[in-house]
Amino acid sequence: MTKRGTEDLALFGGPPAFLRNRRVGRPNQGDRERFWERMNRALDNEWLSNMGPLHDEFEERVAQLAGVRHCVSLCNATVGLQLLVADLVPGAEPGDEVIVPALTFPATAHAVRWLGLRPVVCDVDPVTGLIDPDQVEARIGPRVRAILGVHLWGQPCDVRRLEKIAESHGLRLYFDAAPALGCTHESTPIGGFGDAEVFSFHATKVVNSFEGGAIVTDDDALAERARKARNFGIGAGGRVEQLGTNGKLNEACAAMGLTSLDALADTVAHNRANYEAYLSALDGIPGVRAVRYDPRHRNNHHYMMVTVDERAAGLHRDALLDLLRAENILAQPYFSQAIHRMWQYGEESAASVPGGFPHAETLCEQLLALPTGPGVSTADIEVISEVVRAAVAHGPEVTARRAGLAGTTGDAHPAGAAGE
Ligand SMILES: Cc1ncc(COP(=O)(O)O)c(C=O)c1O
């Protein structure tokens, strides 16, 4: 039904726009028959973990897609980030530092802190949300050992400038490429930049292996260390040669990863059509700006991001979020808590950057991920955009009426989306 007045909106008693949820991060599972075939093979082989044939095939295919010599698959991306930071530690002292952007998922900073190093937060570009190389340079001090950039929503960081900065200061350069499988910087696939990059195959990512991740790199020695590190430090000869953990990807996860990977080209094509549909359907809505991906690079379009400027839209992002959710449009506020607003990172960051991180702050107040993926059609996008348009048309009234309702939407994060 057309949403004309606030009484048509589900939050205020109208019928919801959808009976079945439209979600962010619905798992891209691929062909279920293929998945069960692979699972049966694993069960018949009685080889369920410890670098089985499905695991090896998955690694080969990810390495090929990323254009790198090595893919070291893992149980998740967070372990991958931890292994990269751990790789610094033999030369690093507790309290040494790694530069991270203020706008990212907590795993980026936590991986640094988990290993006893200090994340040094820096601000981001106000439009793309990507780590700002000028801010990186400004934050380099005597204890900084590495830069950890994040390819937010599959957009590539300014890899060339970051490579120069890292080289001139003798720093390691890593990329958290959790959302960026299948994306490029210009025509070069993400995966081969810096010393190493880390993909996530979490259930909500563009390729899903239930849980999973990978370190990808062209550095033979780093890959060798990472392979041992994910398997208790055990080397090819079966003896423990270094410190390690259990970070292996099992065969069931590899079976899902391969099946999801089979569908990647179709998934990205669908996402891209959705992105184009959103750009035109949202056009001209005051205060609602779609994040446009730089056409010089290829994006997997797994995330359809908009910003909601309260002054121009007449309502806050969180009001729009509540309103959409009542319509069964499960948008997500990614990211609504900047790193320096988490736990003790604020105390650490405020001490060295009194001016704060204004661009990350603004984006955290304004960002909204809208549903996309193969489960969302262009017809759905018309309906979703119509709800956004109706909300903004009645922004002040929506704000006032919502204030009278009990309970507002809480914060959510990518990992939460899979369960919704
Ligand atoms: C930027 C970023 N880094 C790291 C992670 C963690 O990935 P995983 O869940 O595979 O550990 C995520 C997950 O959403 C992420 O978005």
The ligand as a MOL file (V3000), in Angstrom:
LIG
                    3D

  0  0  0     0  0            999 V3000
M  V30 BEGIN CTAB
M  V30 COUNTS 16 16 0 0 0
M  V30 BEGIN ATOM
M  V30 1 C 35.5310 -4.7370 9.2700 0
M  V30 2 C 35.3990 -6.0570 9.9540 0
M  V30 3 N 36.4810 -6.6210 10.5060 0
M  V30 4 C 36.4200 -7.8180 11.1150 0
M  V30 5 C 35.2300 -8.4990 11.2250 0
M  V30 6 C 35.2020 -9.8020 11.9530 0
M  V30 7 O 34.9790 -10.8810 11.0910 0
M  V30 8 P 34.6730 -12.3370 11.6850 0
M  V30 9 O 33.2510 -12.3200 12.1620 0
M  V30 10 O 34.8780 -13.2610 10.5210 0
M  V30 11 O 35.6390 -12.5990 12.7890 0
M  V30 12 C 34.0750 -7.9580 10.6710 0
M  V30 13 C 32.7910 -8.6860 10.7840 0
M  V30 14 O 31.7440 -8.2200 10.5220 0
M  V30 15 C 34.1520 -6.7020 10.0240 0
M  V30 16 O 33.0650 -6.1320 9.4880 0
M  V30 END ATOM
M  V30 BEGIN BOND
M  V30 1 1 1 2
M  V30 2 1 2 3
M  V30 3 2 2 15
M  V30 4 2 3 4
M  V30 5 1 4 5
M  V30 6 1 5 6
M  V30 7 2 5 12
M  V30 8 1 6 7
M  V30 9 1 7 8
M  V30 10 2 8 9
M  V30 11 1 8 10
M  V30 12 1 8 11
M  V30 13 1 12 13
M  V30 14 1 12 15
M  V30 15 2 13 14
M  V30 16 1 15 16
M  V30 END BOND
M  V30 END CTAB
M  END
